């Protein structure tokens, strides 16, 4: 699921971060729940094809 790393501009040294395609996360749907530190977050795709993350 992880793709190539990408350099991200920053004030400090260049970082290399993994890239994850949203289509892979969403698995064909428009909404998923992400568990983080015992909390649930909802990631959804809007009608305008934007991503919104809510707690």
Backbone as CSV, one residue per row, in Angstrom:
resi,resn,N_x,N_y,N_z,CA_x,CA_y,CA_z,C_x,C_y,C_z
1,UNK,0.827,-1.191,0.000,0.000,0.000,0.000,0.869,1.252,0.000
2,UNK,2.040,1.211,0.629,2.915,2.379,0.608,3.593,2.496,-0.741
3,UNK,3.714,3.703,-1.212,4.348,3.964,-2.491,5.738,4.534,-2.248
4,UNK,6.291,5.188,-3.245,7.617,5.790,-3.132,7.618,6.905,-2.104
5,UNK,8.774,7.118,-1.488,8.925,8.232,-0.558,9.042,9.522,-1.357
6,UNK,8.632,10.614,-0.750,8.669,11.910,-1.433,9.364,12.918,-0.518
7,UNK,10.187,13.784,-1.092,10.841,14.836,-0.312,9.822,15.933,-0.039
8,UNK,9.766,16.384,1.203,8.823,17.426,1.608,9.622,18.669,1.981
9,UNK,9.326,19.829,1.352,10.065,21.048,1.696,9.852,21.420,3.162
10,UNK,10.904,21.844,3.806,10.816,22.265,5.210,11.931,23.257,5.507
11,UNK,11.861,23.849,6.683,12.885,24.812,7.088,14.195,24.099,7.421
12,UNK,14.111,22.832,7.847,15.294,22.070,8.234,15.758,21.163,7.111
13,UNK,16.466,20.094,7.482,16.950,19.136,6.479,15.784,18.483,5.739
14,UNK,16.018,18.067,4.506,14.973,17.423,3.697,14.542,16.117,4.354
15,UNK,13.228,15.873,4.397,12.681,14.646,4.963,12.151,13.770,3.838
16,UNK,12.187,12.487,4.047,11.608,11.555,3.102,10.434,10.882,3.806
17,UNK,9.235,11.060,3.273,8.037,10.517,3.903,7.380,9.486,3.000
18,UNK,6.770,8.455,3.594,6.040,7.500,2.762,4.803,8.152,2.155
19,UNK,4.410,7.696,0.985,3.216,8.201,0.299,2.191,7.086,0.263
20,UNK,0.964,7.391,0.688,-0.129,6.419,0.671,-1.230,6.981,-0.217
21,UNK,-1.660,6.228,-1.203,-2.745,6.657,-2.082,-4.063,6.565,-1.323
22,UNK,-4.864,7.613,-1.382,-6.145,7.622,-0.677,-7.065,6.514,-1.172
23,UNK,-7.017,6.185,-2.452,-7.864,5.121,-2.999,-7.578,3.793,-2.301
24,UNK,-6.309,3.563,-1.957,-5.947,2.342,-1.242,-6.506,2.327,0.169
25,UNK,-6.493,3.466,0.826,-7.060,3.566,2.174,-8.572,3.392,2.157
26,UNK,-9.221,4.030,1.216,-10.677,4.044,1.174,-11.258,2.734,0.654
27,UNK,-10.467,1.923,-0.010,-10.890,0.609,-0.504,-12.208,0.669,-1.280
28,UNK,-12.352,1.677,-2.127,-13.540,1.794,-2.953,-14.718,2.489,-2.294
29,UNK,-14.598,2.779,-1.001,-15.677,3.456,-0.287,-15.432,4.950,-0.197
30,UNK,-16.265,5.631,0.551,-16.127,7.080,0.711,-15.850,7.467,2.157
31,UNK,-15.768,6.478,3.051,-15.580,6.789,4.461,-14.906,5.611,5.167
32,UNK,-13.952,5.932,6.054,-13.307,4.910,6.881,-13.160,5.453,8.296
33,UNK,-12.926,4.550,9.240,-12.619,4.937,10.619,-11.163,4.577,10.868
34,UNK,-10.410,5.523,11.409,-8.998,5.327,11.740,-8.881,5.316,13.259
35,UNK,-8.270,4.271,13.802,-8.023,4.184,15.240,-6.620,4.721,15.518
36,UNK,-6.521,5.651,16.483,-5.226,6.222,16.864,-5.233,6.506,18.356
37,UNK,-4.304,5.899,19.073,-4.141,6.123,20.517,-5.460,5.955,21.273
38,UNK,-6.210,4.921,20.917,-7.457,4.639,21.606,-8.629,5.515,21.194
39,UNK,-8.438,6.365,20.210,-9.493,7.258,19.727,-9.889,6.867,18.303
40,UNK,-11.136,7.129,17.947,-11.621,6.865,16.592,-11.757,8.173,15.832
41,UNK,-11.266,8.175,14.612,-11.365,9.329,13.720,-12.021,8.873,12.427
42,UNK,-12.860,9.702,11.855,-13.547,9.385,10.611,-12.916,10.177,9.477
43,UNK,-12.491,9.474,8.438,-11.943,10.102,7.233,-12.953,9.878,6.121
44,UNK,-13.416,10.970,5.516,-14.408,10.814,4.451,-14.066,11.681,3.250
45,UNK,-14.570,11.242,2.102,-14.419,11.972,0.846,-15.719,12.745,0.633
46,UNK,-15.611,14.054,0.417,-16.793,14.893,0.212,-17.285,14.802,-1.227
47,UNK,-18.428,15.417,-1.491,-18.952,15.479,-2.865,-17.990,16.229,-3.783
48,UNK,-17.233,17.169,-3.214,-16.254,17.951,-3.990,-14.911,17.217,-4.102
49,UNK,-14.884,15.946,-3.674,-13.688,15.100,-3.728,-12.549,15.608,-2.840
50,UNK,-12.901,16.199,-1.711,-11.923,16.637,-0.708,-11.943,15.635,0.429
51,UNK,-10.860,15.586,1.215,-10.801,14.716,2.387,-11.080,15.523,3.647
52,UNK,-11.901,14.949,4.538,-12.185,15.575,5.828,-11.947,14.535,6.916
53,UNK,-11.151,14.897,7.922,-10.878,14.032,9.067,-11.541,14.642,10.289
54,UNK,-12.423,13.885,10.947,-13.107,14.371,12.149,-12.967,13.360,13.263
55,UNK,-13.076,13.846,14.488,-12.983,12.985,15.658,-14.357,12.501,16.040
